[in-house]
Amino acid sequence: MKQKAFIVLSGLLGLGLGIYLVLHAGLAEIMALLAVAGWSLLWLIPFHLLPLALDTLSWKWLLRGESRARFGFLLWVALLRESVNGLLPVARVGGELLGVRLLSQRGISPYRAGASVMVEVTLTLLSQALFTLLGIGVLLSAVSNHALVLEVLGLLFLSVLALGFFYWLQKHKGLFCLLQAISKKLLGGYDLLGSIADPALLDAEIRALYGKGQWLLVANFWQMAGFFAGTAEVCVTFWLLHHPVPFWAALLLESLGQALRSAAFLVPGGVGIQEGGIVLLGSIMGIGPDLALAYALARRLRELFLGIPVLLSWPISEGHYIRRRCLRIPSGKEGVS
């Protein structure tokens, strides 16, 4: 309950920050910029499928050999994961848990599903660190205040250290067995994780994936391609707003903006944090706060128009799954499990 209250509170504070930024920059000016683009902003919906499809190719590579993990299905799950993390107060982890559930419903081993999601998230963080490093290179050439660059580099260095430790725990120590031992101590011997699944089997699947180095390299390649496609999406957004920006500026916005949103993972959807970061980075490149926030709101609109229908498809999928399970249960044995 305390965790949920903290997430809700952080979301409200972020929302308050976002509202303040919009009012301070001028709501009328921002709305005028969005009105110029008009309905053409809807083109961002199909265009966003490109970076997401590249990310899905990365995930599919980690599930290589699973005939049920077809690309179309994985793309829908990836859309749902993104929508849950971006639109619901779940601290950016609910989407990953839902992804494991949907893969399991598809007939894929829950341990293989969980391992693929865990390794994919780790690879995403690694790709994001490399992409952020490119953004820092752009930042070095764009600003004279190198103290700011050093601060960003320091944060990136700490993030890479944390990521390395996270990887080491997964591959050499058994992350979920460790979590099982910690939870048992905290809960007075009650094995919460063990009552859900076998942590040792999940750790074994994760180690097996990390042992396939070539698979990881290919998956990492597709993720990096997805980040560059996301940079192209930034260019398209500003072009639709009739204020085109060069590719290097879009790279800076996308790389450091993504890093900032990941760092603020406890704030649902990065609300307020993402907008503040875009305004800050925009000021470095000579982009006014009204245009920066118009860009940020255009992205939010795309998240809503794409995410809400995807979220509505989730209960439909759950209904189909429950119906299939009921059909497999013999009459008169519904209470037997």
C-alpha positions in Angstrom: 0.0 0.0 0.0 2.9 2.4 0.8 4.4 1.6 -2.6 1.2 2.4 -4.4 0.7 5.6 -2.4 4.2 6.7 -3.3 3.7 6.0 -7.0 0.4 7.9 -7.0 2.0 10.8 -5.1 5.0 10.9 -7.4 2.6 10.9 -10.4 0.6 13.8 -9.0 3.7 15.8 -8.3 4.9 15.1 -11.8 1.5 16.1 -13.2 1.7 19.3 -11.2 5.2 20.1 -12.6 3.9 19.5 -16.1 1.0 21.8 -15.7 3.3 24.5 -14.2 5.6 24.2 -17.2 2.8 24.5 -19.7 1.2 27.6 -17.9 4.7 29.2 -17.5 5.5 28.7 -21.2 2.1 30.0 -22.3 -0.8 27.6 -23.0 -2.1 29.8 -25.9 1.2 29.7 -27.7 1.6 25.9 -27.2 -2.0 25.2 -28.5 -1.3 27.5 -31.5 1.7 25.4 -32.4 -0.3 22.2 -32.1 -3.2 23.7 -34.1 -0.8 24.4 -37.0 0.0 20.7 -37.1 -3.6 19.7 -36.6 -4.7 16.2 -37.6 -1.4 15.5 -39.3 -0.1 14.6 -35.9 -2.0 11.4 -36.3 0.8 10.3 -38.6 2.9 9.8 -35.5 0.8 6.7 -34.6 1.8 4.5 -37.6 5.3 6.0 -37.6 5.8 4.9 -34.0 5.3 1.3 -35.0 8.7 1.4 -36.8 10.9 1.7 -33.6 8.6 -0.6 -31.8 8.8 -3.2 -34.5 12.6 -3.1 -34.4 12.5 -3.6 -30.6 10.1 -6.5 -31.2 12.7 -8.1 -33.6 15.2 -7.9 -30.7 12.7 -9.7 -28.3 11.8 -12.3 -31.0 15.5 -13.1 -31.4 15.7 -13.9 -27.6 12.6 -16.2 -28.1 14.2 -18.0 -31.1 12.9 -21.5 -31.5 9.5 -20.7 -30.0 7.0 -21.2 -32.8 4.2 -19.6 -30.9 6.2 -16.3 -30.5 5.2 -14.9 -33.9 6.1 -11.4 -34.8 2.6 -10.0 -35.0 1.7 -11.4 -31.6 5.0 -10.1 -30.0 4.4 -6.6 -31.6 0.9 -6.5 -30.0 2.4 -7.5 -26.6 5.2 -4.9 -27.0 2.5 -2.3 -27.7 0.6 -3.4 -24.6 3.7 -3.4 -22.4 4.5 0.2 -23.5 0.9 1.3 -23.0 0.7 -0.2 -19.5 4.0 1.4 -18.5 3.2 4.7 -20.0 -0.4 5.2 -19.1 -1.0 3.2 -15.9 0.6 3.9 -12.4 2.8 0.8 -12.4 6.3 2.3 -12.1 7.3 0.9 -15.5 7.4 -2.8 -14.3 3.7 -3.8 -14.8 4.1 -4.0 -18.6 7.0 -6.5 -18.2 5.0 -8.7 -15.8 2.0 -8.5 -18.2 4.3 -9.6 -21.1 5.3 -12.7 -19.2 1.7 -13.5 -18.5 0.6 -13.1 -22.1 3.5 -15.3 -23.4 2.5 -18.0 -20.9 -1.1 -17.8 -22.0 0.2 -18.4 -25.5 1.7 -21.7 -24.4 5.3 -20.6 -23.9 7.0 -21.8 -20.7 6.6 -19.1 -18.1 10.3 -19.5 -17.2 11.4 -19.0 -20.8 9.0 -16.0 -21.1 10.3 -14.5 -17.8 13.9 -15.0 -18.9 13.3 -13.4 -22.3 11.7 -10.3 -20.7 14.4 -10.0 -18.0 17.3 -10.3 -20.5 15.5 -8.0 -23.0 15.1 -5.3 -20.3 18.8 -5.6 -19.4 19.8 -5.3 -23.1 17.5 -2.3 -23.5 19.3 -0.6 -20.6 22.7 -1.4 -22.2 21.5 0.0 -25.6 20.1 3.0 -23.9 23.5 3.7 -22.1 25.3 3.5 -25.5 22.7 5.7 -27.1 23.0 8.2 -24.3 26.8 8.2 -24.8 26.1 9.3 -28.4 23.8 12.0 -27.0 26.6 13.2 -24.7 28.9 13.5 -27.6 26.4 15.7 -29.3 26.0 17.7 -26.1 29.7 18.3 -25.9 29.6 20.0 -29.3 26.4 21.9 -28.7 27.1 23.5 -25.3 30.0 25.6 -23.9 29.0 24.6 -20.3 31.0 21.4 -20.0 30.2 21.2 -16.3 26.7 20.1 -17.3 28.2 17.4 -19.6 30.4 16.1 -16.8 27.3 15.8 -14.5 25.5 13.8 -17.2 28.6 11.6 -17.7 28.8 11.0 -14.0 25.2 9.9 -13.9 25.8 7.6 -16.9 28.9 6.1 -15.3 26.9 5.3 -12.1 24.1 3.8 -14.3 26.6 1.6 -16.1 28.0 0.4 -12.8 24.5 -0.4 -11.6 23.7 -2.2 -14.9 27.0 -4.2 -14.6 26.1 -5.3 -11.1 22.6 -6.2 -12.2 24.0 -8.4 -15.0 26.5 -10.0 -12.7 23.7 -10.9 -10.2 21.6 -12.5 -13.0 24.4 -14.5 -14.6 26.5 -15.6 -11.7 24.5 -15.4 -8.5 20.9 -16.1 -9.5 18.9 -12.9 -9.1 15.6 -14.6 -8.3 17.1 -17.1 -5.9 18.7 -14.2 -4.1 15.3 -12.3 -4.0 13.7 -15.5 -2.7 16.2 -15.7 0.2 15.7 -12.0 1.0 11.9 -12.2 0.9 11.9 -15.2 3.2 13.9 -13.4 5.8 11.6 -10.3 5.6 8.5 -12.4 5.7 9.5 -14.6 8.6 10.2 -17.7 6.6 7.2 -17.5 4.2 8.4 -18.3 0.7 6.4 -15.8 -1.4 8.3 -16.2 -4.6 8.4 -20.0 -4.2 4.6 -20.1 -3.9 4.4 -18.4 -7.3 7.1 -20.2 -9.3 10.5 -21.8 -8.9 13.2 -19.1 -8.9 16.0 -21.6 -9.6 14.3 -22.6 -12.9 13.9 -18.9 -13.9 17.6 -18.2 -13.0 18.6 -21.2 -15.1 16.7 -19.9 -18.1 18.3 -16.5 -17.7 21.8 -18.0 -17.6 21.0 -20.1 -20.7 20.1 -16.9 -22.6 23.2 -15.1 -21.5 25.3 -18.0 -22.7 24.1 -17.4 -26.3 26.4 -14.4 -27.1 25.6 -14.2 -30.8 21.9 -14.0 -30.0 22.5 -11.1 -27.6 24.6 -9.2 -30.2 21.9 -9.5 -32.8 19.2 -8.5 -30.3 21.3 -5.5 -29.2 21.7 -4.5 -32.9 17.9 -4.4 -33.4 17.5 -2.3 -30.2 20.0 0.2 -31.3 18.3 0.4 -34.7 15.0 1.1 -32.7 16.6 4.0 -30.9 17.7 5.6 -34.2 14.2 5.1 -35.6 13.0 6.9 -32.5 15.3 9.8 -33.4 13.7 9.9 -36.8 10.3 10.0 -35.1 11.5 13.1 -33.2 12.5 14.7 -36.6 9.0 13.9 -38.0 7.3 15.4 -35.0 9.0 18.7 -35.3 8.5 18.7 -39.1 4.7 18.2 -38.5 4.9 21.2 -36.1 6.4 23.2 -39.0 9.7 23.7 -37.0 12.1 21.1 -38.4 15.2 20.3 -36.4 18.5 18.8 -37.6 19.1 15.1 -36.9 21.8 15.8 -34.3 19.3 17.9 -32.3 16.7 15.1 -32.5 19.4 12.6 -31.3 20.2 14.7 -28.3 16.5 15.0 -27.4 15.8 11.4 -27.9 18.8 9.9 -26.2 18.9 12.1 -23.1 15.1 12.3 -22.9 14.9 8.5 -22.8 17.6 8.3 -20.2 15.8 10.9 -18.0 12.5 9.0 -18.3 14.1 5.7 -17.3 15.8 7.4 -14.3 12.4 8.6 -13.2 10.8 5.2 -13.5 8.9 5.6 -10.2 6.9 8.5 -11.8 4.1 7.0 -13.8 4.8 7.7 -17.5 7.6 10.1 -16.5 4.8 12.8 -16.4 6.3 16.2 -15.8 9.9 14.8 -15.7 9.9 14.1 -19.4 8.4 17.5 -20.2 10.9 19.3 -17.9 13.8 17.4 -19.5 12.7 18.4 -23.0 12.4 22.0 -22.0 15.9 21.9 -20.5 17.5 20.2 -23.5 15.5 22.4 -25.9 16.9 25.5 -24.3 20.5 24.2 -25.0 19.6 24.0 -28.7 17.7 27.2 -29.0 14.3 25.7 -28.9 11.8 27.8 -27.0 9.8 26.3 -24.1 6.5 26.7 -26.1 7.8 24.6 -29.0 9.5 22.1 -26.7 6.3 21.6 -24.8 4.3 21.4 -28.0 6.6 18.6 -29.1 6.2 16.9 -25.7 2.4 17.2 -25.8 2.3 15.8 -29.4 4.1 12.7 -28.1 1.7 12.4 -25.2 -1.2 12.6 -27.6 0.3 9.8 -29.7 0.7 7.7 -26.5 -3.0 8.3 -25.7 -4.4 7.7 -29.2 -2.3 4.5 -29.7 -2.2 3.3 -26.1 -5.9 3.5 -25.1 -7.2 1.2 -27.9 -4.3 -1.2 -27.2 -5.2 -1.3 -23.5 -8.8 -2.0 -24.4 -7.7 -5.0 -26.4 -6.2 -6.5 -23.2 -9.5 -7.5 -21.5 -10.7 -8.9 -24.8 -7.6 -11.2 -24.9 -8.1 -12.2 -21.3 -11.7 -13.1 -22.0 -10.7 -15.3 -24.9 -8.1 -17.0 -22.7 -10.6 -17.6 -19.9 -13.1 -19.0 -22.4 -10.5 -21.4 -23.8 -9.6 -22.6 -20.3 -13.2 -23.2 -19.4 -13.7 -25.2 -22.6 -10.8 -27.5 -21.6 -12.2 -28.1 -18.1 -14.6 -31.1 -18.1 -18.2 -30.4 -17.0 -18.6 -30.7 -13.2 -14.9 -30.3 -12.4 -14.7 -26.5 -12.4 -13.7 -26.5 -8.8 -10.8 -28.9 -9.2 -7.4 -27.3 -9.8 
